[in-house]
Amino acid sequence: MAAASSAALTDEPARLGVAELVRRCEEIVSTYHAGRTTVDTHTDEYLSEHGIVEPEDVCFLQQVMYGCVRYRRLLKIMTSSLFFKHGGETQRSDATLYTVLGYLALLRLSE
C-alpha cells in the first residue's frame, strides 16, 4: 500500500501486482491471433488499450508474450501432458493460464 501511495505522490504509474501481471499475461496471450496481426503490433495495442505504461510491467508482459509464441510447441506438449495426467483436476478453459505458468516455470524461473 505504501508503494501505491508513494507512486500517487510522485505521479509515477503504479506497478501491477503479481496476480494482476499473471492475469494480464493470460489475457494478452489468449487474445493474440497470428493470422490477424504481428506479435509486436498485438502487444503494443494491448498495452496502450489497457493503459499499461510502467516500464518493468511493459517489459515483463512483452517478454512473456514473445516467449509463449516462440516456445508454443513446447508449451503445447506440456499442457497436453498436464491434461492427460490430471484431466479430472484441470479445466481445459484454463489452458492459456497453464501455458503462461509453464513458460514462467520452465523457461524463466532462474530469473
Phi, psi and omega in degrees: 000325179296324179295320180293319181289324177290327177294322179293325180288329183260004182061024175271145178294141179286140178284149177283146176284172183299311181298320180292321177298315179296319178298318179293322176299314179300317182292317182292324179288317184289336181269358180278133176232111187302326183285342184264325187206168177275164179299315181299313181297314179300314181297313179299317179295317180299313182297318181288322178297326183260005174066032180270112185234347179300120187306321181290323177292317179300313181298316180297313181296320178297314182295320178293318179299311180298318181295318180294327177286315182296317183259029183307315183293315178299315181292327176295318177297317180297313181291324177297318178295320178299314180293324179293313184285323185235044183302324181280347184252353183237158177245134180296336178293344178263017184302319180293321177299315178295326177296313180296313180295323177296317177300313181295319183285318184279322191245345184234002185299325182293341180274000000 
